[in-house]
């Protein structure tokens, strides 16, 4: 039989409640220490990431001179209110996109107005030239009814002038004669 004196030095006697109680305290302390170390590491990592982010934001502000002005006058805050997913850089680009859209819409409206004015001028000129051509093309011997109707009398009633073939042949001969052929 073994006596208490012969028990190995590294083992804990099962019957000693004081040492078993200390072991649970040590386990709790170890868990708390692990949690504390993890929290400190998380805090250090968060501070490091925040410092990196601040440095990147400073570099961005140096590359984009109007960034600080927009942040100061509240334009970026307004963009972030409209879209909560945006950060400062995203709000900066969203602001510039909206400014460019407004400028493009203004240019488009101006181009449309110019195109409408040009189309209107072309239409008026075309109508004037058609009226002038109609006035110059009307012969003095044509009847008033034929001038107002817009159709020559021989085409209106070809049977009076020998039929459609005779009317067309006479017109072709008149054109050749007028052209000097």
ZADO-1210 file (C-alpha; in nm, 4 decimals, padded with zeros to 6 digits):
<atoms>
<atom x="00.0000" y="00.0000" z="00.0000" code="UNK" pos="1"/>
<atom x="00.1058" y="00.3464" z="-00.0733" code="UNK" pos="2"/>
<atom x="00.1143" y="00.6113" z="00.1861" code="UNK" pos="3"/>
<atom x="00.0633" y="00.9769" z="00.1305" code="UNK" pos="4"/>
<atom x="00.4357" y="01.0218" z="00.1358" code="UNK" pos="5"/>
<atom x="00.4857" y="00.7885" z="-00.1581" code="UNK" pos="6"/>
<atom x="00.2413" y="00.9744" z="-00.3876" code="UNK" pos="7"/>
<atom x="00.4171" y="01.1206" z="-00.6885" code="UNK" pos="8"/>
<atom x="00.5062" y="01.4859" z="-00.6477" code="UNK" pos="9"/>
<atom x="00.3265" y="01.6132" z="-00.9661" code="UNK" pos="10"/>
<atom x="-00.0132" y="01.4589" z="-00.8981" code="UNK" pos="11"/>
<atom x="-00.2896" y="01.6071" z="-00.6892" code="UNK" pos="12"/>
<atom x="-00.4395" y="01.3891" z="-00.4226" code="UNK" pos="13"/>
<atom x="-00.8046" y="01.3263" z="-00.4931" code="UNK" pos="14"/>
<atom x="-00.9071" y="01.3858" z="-00.1412" code="UNK" pos="15"/>
<atom x="-00.7594" y="01.7399" z="-00.1051" code="UNK" pos="16"/>
<atom x="-01.0411" y="01.9888" z="-00.1691" code="UNK" pos="17"/>
<atom x="-00.8190" y="02.2980" z="-00.1292" code="UNK" pos="18"/>
<atom x="-00.5967" y="02.2205" z="-00.4253" code="UNK" pos="19"/>
<atom x="-00.8920" y="02.1224" z="-00.6464" code="UNK" pos="20"/>
<atom x="-01.0539" y="02.4564" z="-00.5599" code="UNK" pos="21"/>
<atom x="-00.7366" y="02.6433" z="-00.6541" code="UNK" pos="22"/>
<atom x="-00.7246" y="02.4629" z="-00.9846" code="UNK" pos="23"/>
<atom x="-01.0676" y="02.5966" z="-01.0815" code="UNK" pos="24"/>
<atom x="-00.9521" y="02.9458" z="-00.9785" code="UNK" pos="25"/>
<atom x="-00.6445" y="02.9107" z="-01.1993" code="UNK" pos="26"/>
<atom x="-00.8593" y="02.7941" z="-01.4917" code="UNK" pos="27"/>
<atom x="-01.0857" y="03.0968" z="-01.4451" code="UNK" pos="28"/>
<atom x="-00.7851" y="03.3299" z="-01.4186" code="UNK" pos="29"/>
<atom x="-00.6319" y="03.1781" z="-01.7314" code="UNK" pos="30"/>
<atom x="-00.9594" y="03.2261" z="-01.9224" code="UNK" pos="31"/>
<atom x="-00.9865" y="03.5866" z="-01.8050" code="UNK" pos="32"/>
<atom x="-00.6237" y="03.6509" z="-01.8988" code="UNK" pos="33"/>
<atom x="-00.6834" y="03.5029" z="-02.2472" code="UNK" pos="34"/>
<atom x="-00.9920" y="03.7228" z="-02.2905" code="UNK" pos="35"/>
<atom x="-00.7990" y="04.0300" z="-02.1728" code="UNK" pos="36"/>
<atom x="-00.5071" y="03.9603" z="-02.4084" code="UNK" pos="37"/>
<atom x="-00.7481" y="03.9018" z="-02.6970" code="UNK" pos="38"/>
<atom x="-00.9312" y="04.2276" z="-02.6216" code="UNK" pos="39"/>
<atom x="-00.5999" y="04.4178" z="-02.6064" code="UNK" pos="40"/>
<atom x="-00.4863" y="04.2642" z="-02.9359" code="UNK" pos="41"/>
<atom x="-00.8193" y="04.3570" z="-03.0964" code="UNK" pos="42"/>
<atom x="-00.7858" y="04.7134" z="-02.9667" code="UNK" pos="43"/>
<atom x="-00.4286" y="04.7424" z="-03.0974" code="UNK" pos="44"/>
<atom x="-00.5383" y="04.6021" z="-03.4349" code="UNK" pos="45"/>
<atom x="-00.8316" y="04.8442" z="-03.4505" code="UNK" pos="46"/>
<atom x="-00.6033" y="05.1410" z="-03.3680" code="UNK" pos="47"/>
<atom x="-00.3547" y="05.0272" z="-03.6335" code="UNK" pos="48"/>
<atom x="-00.6305" y="04.9933" z="-03.8940" code="UNK" pos="49"/>
<atom x="-00.7689" y="05.3346" z="-03.7964" code="UNK" pos="50"/>
<atom x="-00.4223" y="05.4898" z="-03.8337" code="UNK" pos="51"/>
<atom x="-00.3795" y="05.3254" z="-04.1759" code="UNK" pos="52"/>
<atom x="-00.7234" y="05.4486" z="-04.2795" code="UNK" pos="53"/>
<atom x="-00.6434" y="05.8020" z="-04.1618" code="UNK" pos="54"/>
<atom x="-00.3161" y="05.7941" z="-04.3569" code="UNK" pos="55"/>
<atom x="-00.4958" y="05.6718" z="-04.6706" code="UNK" pos="56"/>
<atom x="-00.7619" y="05.9412" z="-04.6261" code="UNK" pos="57"/>
<atom x="-00.4873" y="06.2038" z="-04.5987" code="UNK" pos="58"/>
<atom x="-00.3243" y="06.0748" z="-04.9184" code="UNK" pos="59"/>
<atom x="-00.6632" y="06.0825" z="-05.0932" code="UNK" pos="60"/>
<atom x="-00.7196" y="06.4397" z="-04.9745" code="UNK" pos="61"/>
<atom x="-00.3801" y="06.5410" z="-05.1128" code="UNK" pos="62"/>
<atom x="-00.4611" y="06.3892" z="-05.4538" code="UNK" pos="63"/>
<atom x="-00.8100" y="06.5465" z="-05.4608" code="UNK" pos="64"/>
<atom x="-00.7868" y="06.9106" z="-05.3478" code="UNK" pos="65"/>
<atom x="-01.1635" y="06.9718" z="-05.3339" code="UNK" pos="66"/>
<atom x="-01.2184" y="06.6779" z="-05.0951" code="UNK" pos="67"/>
<atom x="-01.1693" y="06.8844" z="-04.7781" code="UNK" pos="68"/>
<atom x="-01.3844" y="07.1672" z="-04.9126" code="UNK" pos="69"/>
<atom x="-01.6707" y="06.9267" z="-04.9900" code="UNK" pos="70"/>
<atom x="-01.6332" y="06.7619" z="-04.6496" code="UNK" pos="71"/>
<atom x="-01.6366" y="07.1032" z="-04.4821" code="UNK" pos="72"/>
<atom x="-01.9431" y="07.2418" z="-04.6582" code="UNK" pos="73"/>
<atom x="-02.1530" y="06.9312" z="-04.5897" code="UNK" pos="74"/>
<atom x="-02.1849" y="06.7994" z="-04.9454" code="UNK" pos="75"/>
<atom x="-02.0300" y="06.4648" z="-04.8507" code="UNK" pos="76"/>
<atom x="-02.2509" y="06.4362" z="-04.5421" code="UNK" pos="77"/>
<atom x="-02.5564" y="06.4952" z="-04.7616" code="UNK" pos="78"/>
<atom x="-02.4442" y="06.2188" z="-04.9977" code="UNK" pos="79"/>
<atom x="-02.3936" y="05.9821" z="-04.7022" code="UNK" pos="80"/>
<atom x="-02.7424" y="06.0665" z="-04.5715" code="UNK" pos="81"/>
<atom x="-02.8876" y="05.9791" z="-04.9121" code="UNK" pos="82"/>
<atom x="-02.6924" y="05.6519" z="-04.9230" code="UNK" pos="83"/>
<atom x="-02.5780" y="05.5230" z="-04.5818" code="UNK" pos="84"/>
<atom x="-02.3534" y="05.2607" z="-04.7434" code="UNK" pos="85"/>
<atom x="-02.1104" y="05.5303" z="-04.8609" code="UNK" pos="86"/>
<atom x="-01.8015" y="05.6405" z="-04.6738" code="UNK" pos="87"/>
<atom x="-01.6254" y="05.9742" z="-04.7332" code="UNK" pos="88"/>
<atom x="-01.4490" y="05.8605" z="-05.0504" code="UNK" pos="89"/>
<atom x="-01.7628" y="05.7006" z="-05.1937" code="UNK" pos="90"/>
<atom x="-01.9610" y="06.0154" z="-05.1135" code="UNK" pos="91"/>
<atom x="-01.6913" y="06.2224" z="-05.2886" code="UNK" pos="92"/>
<atom x="-01.7226" y="06.0166" z="-05.6069" code="UNK" pos="93"/>
<atom x="-02.1039" y="06.0120" z="-05.5849" code="UNK" pos="94"/>
<atom x="-02.1022" y="06.3926" z="-05.5541" code="UNK" pos="95"/>
<atom x="-01.8806" y="06.4300" z="-05.8602" code="UNK" pos="96"/>
<atom x="-02.0985" y="06.1853" z="-06.0531" code="UNK" pos="97"/>
<atom x="-02.4115" y="06.3863" z="-05.9737" code="UNK" pos="98"/>
<atom x="-02.2366" y="06.7107" z="-06.0762" code="UNK" pos="99"/>
<atom x="-02.1294" y="06.5519" z="-06.4053" code="UNK" pos="100"/>
<atom x="-02.4825" y="06.4226" z="-06.4656" code="UNK" pos="101"/>
<atom x="-02.6255" y="06.7712" z="-06.4115" code="UNK" pos="102"/>
<atom x="-02.3686" y="06.9192" z="-06.6507" code="UNK" pos="103"/>
<atom x="-02.4456" y="06.6521" z="-06.9111" code="UNK" pos="104"/>
<atom x="-02.8193" y="06.7144" z="-06.8732" code="UNK" pos="105"/>
<atom x="-02.7596" y="07.0872" z="-06.9255" code="UNK" pos="106"/>
<atom x="-02.5492" y="07.0229" z="-07.2354" code="UNK" pos="107"/>
<atom x="-02.8132" y="06.7826" z="-07.3668" code="UNK" pos="108"/>
<atom x="-03.0898" y="07.0397" z="-07.3183" code="UNK" pos="109"/>
<atom x="-02.8770" y="07.3018" z="-07.4944" code="UNK" pos="110"/>
<atom x="-02.8025" y="07.0640" z="-07.7841" code="UNK" pos="111"/>
<atom x="-03.1714" y="06.9755" z="-07.8143" code="UNK" pos="112"/>
<atom x="-03.2691" y="07.3428" z="-07.8231" code="UNK" pos="113"/>
<atom x="-03.0079" y="07.4112" z="-08.0922" code="UNK" pos="114"/>
<atom x="-03.1243" y="07.1107" z="-08.2939" code="UNK" pos="115"/>
<atom x="-03.4867" y="07.2243" z="-08.2670" code="UNK" pos="116"/>
<atom x="-03.3915" y="07.5735" z="-08.3822" code="UNK" pos="117"/>
<atom x="-03.1894" y="07.4374" z="-08.6747" code="UNK" pos="118"/>
<atom x="-03.4647" y="07.1936" z="-08.7745" code="UNK" pos="119"/>
<atom x="-03.7228" y="07.4712" z="-08.7578" code="UNK" pos="120"/>
<atom x="-03.5047" y="07.6961" z="-08.9753" code="UNK" pos="121"/>
<atom x="-03.4515" y="07.4151" z="-09.2290" code="UNK" pos="122"/>
<atom x="-03.8247" y="07.3431" z="-09.2397" code="UNK" pos="123"/>
<atom x="-03.9109" y="07.7093" z="-09.2931" code="UNK" pos="124"/>
<atom x="-03.6502" y="07.7352" z="-09.5700" code="UNK" pos="125"/>
<atom x="-03.7826" y="07.4192" z="-09.7351" code="UNK" pos="126"/>
<atom x="-04.1405" y="07.5517" z="-09.7266" code="UNK" pos="127"/>
<atom x="-04.0254" y="07.8850" z="-09.8730" code="UNK" pos="128"/>
<atom x="-03.8332" y="07.7135" z="-10.1516" code="UNK" pos="129"/>
<atom x="-04.1316" y="07.4905" z="-10.2339" code="UNK" pos="130"/>
<atom x="-04.3608" y="07.7934" z="-10.2497" code="UNK" pos="131"/>
<atom x="-04.1127" y="07.9761" z="-10.4692" code="UNK" pos="132"/>
<atom x="-04.0712" y="07.6732" z="-10.6953" code="UNK" pos="133"/>
<atom x="-04.4481" y="07.6378" z="-10.7240" code="UNK" pos="134"/>
<atom x="-04.4818" y="08.0066" z="-10.8097" code="UNK" pos="135"/>
<atom x="-04.2042" y="07.9912" z="-11.0709" code="UNK" pos="136"/>
<atom x="-04.3237" y="07.6631" z="-11.2212" code="UNK" pos="137"/>
<atom x="-04.6815" y="07.7743" z="-11.2836" code="UNK" pos="138"/>
<atom x="-04.7377" y="07.8784" z="-11.6467" code="UNK" pos="139"/>
<atom x="-04.9393" y="08.1876" z="-11.7282" code="UNK" pos="140"/>
<atom x="-05.1596" y="07.9967" z="-11.9745" code="UNK" pos="141"/>
<atom x="-05.2748" y="07.7461" z="-11.7139" code="UNK" pos="142"/>
<atom x="-05.6230" y="07.7946" z="-11.5886" code="UNK" pos="143"/>
<atom x="-05.6833" y="07.9342" z="-11.2417" code="UNK" pos="144"/>
<atom x="-05.8596" y="07.6138" z="-11.1462" code="UNK" pos="145"/>
<atom x="-05.5563" y="07.4037" z="-11.2420" code="UNK" pos="146"/>
<atom x="-05.3213" y="07.6358" z="-11.0469" code="UNK" pos="147"/>
<atom x="-05.5317" y="07.6132" z="-10.7333" code="UNK" pos="148"/>
<atom x="-05.5900" y="07.2402" z="-10.7684" code="UNK" pos="149"/>
<atom x="-05.2171" y="07.1725" z="-10.8086" code="UNK" pos="150"/>
<atom x="-05.2836" y="06.9372" z="-11.1031" code="UNK" pos="151"/>
<atom x="-05.2463" y="07.0291" z="-11.4687" code="UNK" pos="152"/>
<atom x="-05.5685" y="07.0272" z="-11.6697" code="UNK" pos="153"/>
<atom x="-05.4400" y="06.7722" z="-11.9222" code="UNK" pos="154"/>
<atom x="-05.3589" y="06.5245" z="-11.6432" code="UNK" pos="155"/>
<atom x="-05.6868" y="06.5931" z="-11.4652" code="UNK" pos="156"/>
<atom x="-05.8888" y="06.4929" z="-11.7740" code="UNK" pos="157"/>
<atom x="-05.6565" y="06.3096" z="-12.0182" code="UNK" pos="158"/>
<atom x="-05.9480" y="06.1830" z="-12.2312" code="UNK" pos="159"/>
<atom x="-06.0113" y="06.5417" z="-12.3474" code="UNK" pos="160"/>
<atom x="-05.6549" y="06.5582" z="-12.4799" code="UNK" pos="161"/>
<atom x="-05.6339" y="06.2223" z="-12.6582" code="UNK" pos="162"/>
<atom x="-05.5728" y="05.9873" z="-12.3645" code="UNK" pos="163"/>
<atom x="-05.3010" y="05.9438" z="-12.1070" code="UNK" pos="164"/>
<atom x="-05.0372" y="05.8279" z="-12.3575" code="UNK" pos="165"/>
<atom x="-05.0911" y="06.1334" z="-12.5760" code="UNK" pos="166"/>
<atom x="-05.0716" y="06.3663" z="-12.2745" code="UNK" pos="167"/>
<atom x="-04.7494" y="06.2086" z="-12.1486" code="UNK" pos="168"/>
<atom x="-04.5927" y="06.2156" z="-12.4968" code="UNK" pos="169"/>
<atom x="-04.6831" y="06.5842" z="-12.5358" code="UNK" pos="170"/>
<atom x="-04.5322" y="06.6648" z="-12.1950" code="UNK" pos="171"/>
<atom x="-04.2118" y="06.4798" z="-12.2792" code="UNK" pos="172"/>
<atom x="-04.1855" y="06.6640" z="-12.6113" code="UNK" pos="173"/>
<atom x="-04.2383" y="06.9973" z="-12.4341" code="UNK" pos="174"/>
<atom x="-03.9640" y="06.9176" z="-12.1824" code="UNK" pos="175"/>
<atom x="-03.7218" y="06.8241" z="-12.4605" code="UNK" pos="176"/>
<atom x="-03.8066" y="07.1402" z="-12.6467" code="UNK" pos="177"/>
<atom x="-03.7558" y="07.3512" z="-12.3313" code="UNK" pos="178"/>
<atom x="-03.4242" y="07.1766" z="-12.2627" code="UNK" pos="179"/>
<atom x="-03.3053" y="07.2463" z="-12.6180" code="UNK" pos="180"/>
<atom x="-03.2785" y="06.8853" z="-12.7260" code="UNK" pos="181"/>
</atoms>
